[in-house]
Amino acid sequence: MPFHSCAVDPRIVPLGDTVYVPELDGANLPDGRVHDGCLRADDTGGGIKQHKLDFYVVSYGNFRFMLSELWGVNWVTPQILAPRCDYLRDST
């Protein structure tokens, strides 16, 4: 799910669990929407170990857009199972 899926280490965040990333909350998205900070752990990856996560943005153009939107954010403080993100639990 673009802009709402992330890859995680399932030993830290079980697949399907939600994650709230305050640093994403309020960020502009390429399609004009504003992010609410909510992500769902939908994938894993070879380079995703321990407390790393990979935010799914679909394309290189979207990556560049988000890079400029989040320029200067070097650290995020994810909150696992934040109630505000429960709506992602039921979506597929």
N, CA and C atoms as an extended XYZ file, in Angstrom:
276
Properties=species:S:1:pos:R:3:atomname:S:1:resname:S:1:resid:I:1 pbc="F F F"
N         0.864       -1.162        0.000 N   MET     1
C         0.000        0.000        0.000 CA  MET     1
C         0.921        1.237        0.000 C   MET     1
N         0.980        1.967       -1.084 N   PRO     2
C         1.886        3.120       -1.168 CA  PRO     2
C         1.688        4.114       -0.026 C   PRO     2
N         2.775        4.529        0.547 N   PHE     3
C         2.856        5.525        1.615 CA  PHE     3
C         2.287        5.050        2.950 C   PHE     3
N         1.798        3.825        3.018 N   HIS     4
C         1.299        3.305        4.289 CA  HIS     4
C         1.856        1.928        4.623 C   HIS     4
N         2.650        1.334        3.741 N   SER     5
C         3.282        0.053        4.029 CA  SER     5
C         4.752        0.275        4.357 C   SER     5
N         5.251       -0.601        5.208 N   CYS     6
C         6.682       -0.557        5.496 CA  CYS     6
C         7.197       -1.972        5.667 C   CYS     6
N         8.486       -2.119        5.449 N   ALA     7
C         9.170       -3.378        5.702 CA  ALA     7
C         9.835       -3.268        7.064 C   ALA     7
N         9.772       -4.354        7.822 N   VAL     8
C        10.287       -4.365        9.190 CA  VAL     8
C        11.025       -5.675        9.449 C   VAL     8
N        11.706       -5.720       10.557 N   ASP     9
C        12.235       -6.976       11.073 CA  ASP     9
C        11.108       -7.590       11.903 C   ASP     9
N        10.537       -8.717       11.459 N   PRO    10
C         9.373       -9.269       12.165 CA  PRO    10
C         9.678       -9.747       13.586 C   PRO    10
N        10.951       -9.827       13.948 N   ARG    11
C        11.289      -10.144       15.342 CA  ARG    11
C        11.024       -8.944       16.238 C   ARG    11
N        10.988       -7.746       15.642 N   ILE    12
C        10.751       -6.515       16.396 CA  ILE    12
C         9.306       -6.058       16.244 C   ILE    12
N         8.811       -6.042       15.001 N   VAL    13
C         7.438       -5.634       14.702 CA  VAL    13
C         6.787       -6.758       13.898 C   VAL    13
N         5.819       -7.463       14.467 N   PRO    14
C         5.158       -8.532       13.713 CA  PRO    14
C         4.447       -7.993       12.467 C   PRO    14
N         4.484       -8.770       11.398 N   LEU    15
C         3.779       -8.374       10.177 CA  LEU    15
C         2.302       -8.174       10.482 C   LEU    15
N         1.745       -7.135        9.924 N   GLY    16
C         0.345       -6.787       10.149 CA  GLY    16
C         0.148       -5.765       11.247 C   GLY    16
N         1.139       -5.599       12.121 N   ASP    17
C         1.023       -4.600       13.185 CA  ASP    17
C         1.152       -3.194       12.600 C   ASP    17
N         0.591       -2.251       13.293 N   THR    18
C         0.659       -0.860       12.848 CA  THR    18
C         1.770       -0.126       13.577 C   THR    18
N         2.273        0.897       12.916 N   VAL    19
C         3.352        1.718       13.448 CA  VAL    19
C         2.989        3.176       13.197 C   VAL    19
N         3.090        3.999       14.227 N   TYR    20
C         2.887        5.437       14.069 CA  TYR    20
C         4.255        6.098       14.081 C   TYR    20
N         4.540        6.892       13.041 N   VAL    21
C         5.809        7.604       12.932 CA  VAL    21
C         5.492        9.100       12.973 C   VAL    21
N         5.665        9.737       14.132 N   PRO    22
C         5.299       11.146       14.259 CA  PRO    22
C         5.988       12.055       13.246 C   PRO    22
N         7.200       11.684       12.838 N   GLU    23
C         7.934       12.507       11.875 CA  GLU    23
C         7.269       12.515       10.501 C   GLU    23
N         6.457       11.515       10.196 N   LEU    24
C         5.709       11.494        8.931 CA  LEU    24
C         4.387       12.249        9.029 C   LEU    24
N         3.868       12.383       10.232 N   ASP    25
C         2.566       13.026       10.439 CA  ASP    25
C         2.637       14.484        9.968 C   ASP    25
N         1.806       14.821        9.005 N   GLY    26
C         1.771       16.174        8.461 CA  GLY    26
C         2.630       16.367        7.225 C   GLY    26
N         3.410       15.346        6.845 N   ALA    27
C         4.252       15.462        5.647 CA  ALA    27
C         3.379       15.461        4.398 C   ALA    27
N         3.705       16.310        3.461 N   ASN    28
C         2.998       16.325        2.177 CA  ASN    28
C         3.393       15.118        1.359 C   ASN    28
N         2.406       14.553        0.648 N   LEU    29
C         2.650       13.430       -0.247 CA  LEU    29
C         2.625       13.919       -1.691 C   LEU    29
N         3.239       13.178       -2.614 N   PRO    30
C         3.298       13.629       -4.007 CA  PRO    30
C         1.941       13.884       -4.655 C   PRO    30
N         0.897       13.198       -4.187 N   ASP    31
C        -0.435       13.380       -4.788 CA  ASP    31
C        -1.228       14.513       -4.138 C   ASP    31
N        -0.605       15.271       -3.236 N   GLY    32
C        -1.273       16.406       -2.612 CA  GLY    32
C        -1.888       16.108       -1.253 C   GLY    32
N        -2.014       14.835       -0.915 N   ARG    33
C        -2.539       14.497        0.412 CA  ARG    33
C        -1.487       14.787        1.475 C   ARG    33
N        -1.906       14.703        2.717 N   VAL    34
C        -1.015       14.895        3.861 CA  VAL    34
C        -0.968       13.576        4.628 C   VAL    34
N         0.221       13.138        4.979 N   HIS    35
C         0.375       11.860        5.678 CA  HIS    35
C        -0.087       11.990        7.116 C   HIS    35
N        -0.685       10.913        7.631 N   ASP    36
C        -1.153       10.910        9.026 CA  ASP    36
C        -0.170       10.215        9.969 C   ASP    36
N         0.959        9.766        9.441 N   GLY    37
C         1.977        9.129       10.269 CA  GLY    37
C         1.784        7.642       10.474 C   GLY    37
N         0.710        7.078        9.943 N   CYS    38
C         0.406        5.666       10.167 CA  CYS    38
C         0.974        4.773        9.066 C   CYS    38
N         1.596        3.678        9.492 N   LEU    39
C         2.140        2.671        8.589 CA  LEU    39
C         1.690        1.303        9.070 C   LEU    39
N         1.735        0.323        8.166 N   ARG    40
C         1.470       -1.062        8.539 CA  ARG    40
C         2.666       -1.899        8.122 C   ARG    40
N         3.093       -2.805        8.974 N   ALA    41
C         4.203       -3.702        8.688 CA  ALA    41
C         3.718       -4.776        7.710 C   ALA    41
N         4.046       -4.590        6.439 N   ASP    42
C         3.559       -5.495        5.391 CA  ASP    42
C         4.644       -6.353        4.755 C   ASP    42
N         5.905       -6.096        5.052 N   ASP    43
C         6.971       -6.771        4.327 CA  ASP    43
C         8.217       -6.871        5.198 C   ASP    43
N         9.148       -7.683        4.743 N   THR    44
C        10.462       -7.778        5.369 CA  THR    44
C        11.485       -7.530        4.269 C   THR    44
N        12.722       -7.442        4.617 N   GLY    45
C        13.759       -7.248        3.611 CA  GLY    45
C        15.093       -7.693        4.157 C   GLY    45
N        15.993       -8.069        3.265 N   GLY    46
C        17.292       -8.557        3.678 CA  GLY    46
C        18.085       -7.540        4.482 C   GLY    46
N        17.921       -6.259        4.160 N   GLY    47
C        18.658       -5.219        4.860 CA  GLY    47
C        17.914       -4.626        6.041 C   GLY    47
N        16.720       -5.125        6.295 N   ILE    48
C        15.899       -4.579        7.388 CA  ILE    48
C        16.143       -5.441        8.621 C   ILE    48
N        17.004       -4.973        9.488 N   LYS    49
C        17.371       -5.700       10.702 CA  LYS    49
C        17.127       -4.824       11.914 C   LYS    49
N        16.657       -5.455       12.953 N   GLN    50
C        16.400       -4.850       14.256 CA  GLN    50
C        15.482       -3.633       14.138 C   GLN    50
N        15.977       -2.449       14.405 N   HIS    51
C        15.110       -1.273       14.510 CA  HIS    51
C        15.043       -0.439       13.234 C   HIS    51
N        15.408       -1.018       12.101 N   LYS    52
C        15.284       -0.303       10.828 CA  LYS    52
C        13.913       -0.589       10.237 C   LYS    52
N        13.441        0.356        9.427 N   LEU    53
C        12.234        0.109        8.652 CA  LEU    53
C        12.392        0.769        7.293 C   LEU    53
N        11.663        0.251        6.336 N   ASP    54
C        11.733        0.744        4.966 CA  ASP    54
C        10.323        1.162        4.561 C   ASP    54
N        10.168        2.415        4.223 N   PHE    55
C         8.893        3.044        3.892 CA  PHE    55
C         8.634        2.888        2.390 C   PHE    55
N         7.509        2.281        2.014 N   TYR    56
C         7.203        1.992        0.611 CA  TYR    56
C         6.612        3.218       -0.092 C   TYR    56
N         7.305        3.725       -1.118 N   VAL    57
C         6.861        4.918       -1.840 CA  VAL    57
C         6.637        4.683       -3.339 C   VAL    57
N         6.766        3.466       -3.826 N   VAL    58
C         6.440        3.035       -5.182 CA  VAL    58
C         7.506        3.350       -6.229 C   VAL    58
N         7.918        4.603       -6.330 N   SER    59
C         8.782        4.981       -7.449 CA  SER    59
C         9.934        5.873       -6.989 C   SER    59
N        10.922        5.973       -7.848 N   TYR    60
C        12.059        6.843       -7.557 CA  TYR    60
C        11.622        8.307       -7.462 C   TYR    60
N        10.695        8.714       -8.321 N   GLY    61
C        10.182       10.084       -8.259 CA  GLY    61
C         9.538       10.383       -6.917 C   GLY    61
N         8.757        9.435       -6.414 N   ASN    62
C         8.142        9.603       -5.093 CA  ASN    62
C         9.196        9.620       -3.998 C   ASN    62
N        10.219        8.783       -4.152 N   PHE    63
C        11.323        8.780       -3.187 CA  PHE    63
C        11.973       10.155       -3.125 C   PHE    63
N        12.268       10.729       -4.291 N   ARG    64
C        12.909       12.052       -4.324 CA  ARG    64
C        12.005       13.113       -3.694 C   ARG    64
N        10.694       13.033       -3.976 N   PHE    65
C         9.745       13.975       -3.383 CA  PHE    65
C         9.770       13.860       -1.858 C   PHE    65
N         9.674       12.635       -1.359 N   MET    66
C         9.646       12.430        0.088 CA  MET    66
C        10.982       12.805        0.722 C   MET    66
N        12.075       12.583        0.017 N   LEU    67
C        13.382       12.976        0.521 CA  LEU    67
C        13.433       14.486        0.748 C   LEU    67
N        12.907       15.239       -0.214 N   SER    68
C        12.901       16.698       -0.043 CA  SER    68
C        11.915       17.124        1.044 C   SER    68
N        10.808       16.419        1.159 N   GLU    69
C         9.803       16.744        2.179 CA  GLU    69
C        10.343       16.477        3.588 C   GLU    69
N        11.140       15.440        3.721 N   LEU    70
C        11.642       15.040        5.039 CA  LEU    70
C        13.121       15.374        5.227 C   LEU    70
N        13.625       16.276        4.390 N   TRP    71
C        15.032       16.654        4.483 CA  TRP    71
C        15.360       17.090        5.905 C   TRP    71
N        16.427       16.577        6.447 N   GLY    72
C        16.835       16.936        7.797 CA  GLY    72
C        16.319       15.980        8.859 C   GLY    72
N        15.385       15.097        8.505 N   VAL    73
C        14.910       14.098        9.458 CA  VAL    73
C        15.859       12.909        9.366 C   VAL    73
N        16.691       12.774       10.353 N   ASN    74
C        17.683       11.696       10.361 CA  ASN    74
C        17.306       10.562       11.297 C   ASN    74
N        16.284       10.772       12.075 N   TRP    75
C        15.923        9.827       13.128 CA  TRP    75
C        14.409        9.832       13.252 C   TRP    75
N        13.793        8.681       13.332 N   VAL    76
C        12.351        8.625       13.562 CA  VAL    76
C        12.081        7.878       14.857 C   VAL    76
N        10.929        8.135       15.434 N   THR    77
C        10.559        7.536       16.714 CA  THR    77
C         9.243        6.768       16.561 C   THR    77
N         9.292        5.609       15.902 N   PRO    78
C         8.064        4.846       15.672 CA  PRO    78
C         7.437        4.351       16.966 C   PRO    78
N         6.122        4.336       16.957 N   GLN    79
C         5.355        3.829       18.089 CA  GLN    79
C         4.543        2.645       17.571 C   GLN    79
N         4.792        1.478       18.119 N   ILE    80
C         4.133        0.251       17.658 CA  ILE    80
C         2.749        0.149       18.275 C   ILE    80
N         1.790       -0.280       17.462 N   LEU    81
C         0.405       -0.497       17.877 CA  LEU    81
C        -0.280        0.755       18.414 C   LEU    81
N        -0.002        1.893       17.800 N   ALA    82
C        -0.664        3.136       18.194 CA  ALA    82
C        -2.146        3.044       17.817 C   ALA    82
N        -3.052        3.277       18.745 N   PRO    83
C        -4.490        3.159       18.459 CA  PRO    83
C        -4.956        4.013       17.279 C   PRO    83
N        -4.335        5.158       17.048 N   ARG    84
C        -4.765        6.032       15.957 CA  ARG    84
C        -4.595        5.365       14.592 C   ARG    84
N        -3.781        4.309       14.515 N   CYS    85
C        -3.514        3.627       13.240 CA  CYS    85
C        -4.282        2.320       13.098 C   CYS    85
N        -5.203        2.057       13.999 N   ASP    86
C        -5.962        0.805       13.951 CA  ASP    86
C        -6.701        0.617       12.633 C   ASP    86
N        -7.066        1.691       11.971 N   TYR    87
C        -7.799        1.570       10.706 CA  TYR    87
C        -6.984        0.788        9.665 C   TYR    87
N        -5.658        0.805        9.763 N   LEU    88
C        -4.819        0.071        8.810 CA  LEU    88
C        -4.823       -1.424        9.075 C   LEU    88
N        -5.146       -1.804       10.265 N   ARG    89
C        -5.172       -3.208       10.647 CA  ARG    89
C        -6.191       -3.985        9.814 C   ARG    89
N        -7.283       -3.356        9.498 N   ASP    90
C        -8.372       -4.026        8.787 CA  ASP    90
C        -8.307       -3.857        7.277 C   ASP    90
N        -7.437       -2.978        6.773 N   SER    91
C        -7.372       -2.764        5.323 CA  SER    91
C        -6.376       -3.719        4.701 C   SER    91
N        -6.620       -4.052        3.453 N   THR    92
C        -5.706       -4.955        2.740 CA  THR    92
C        -5.255       -4.332        1.472 C   THR    92
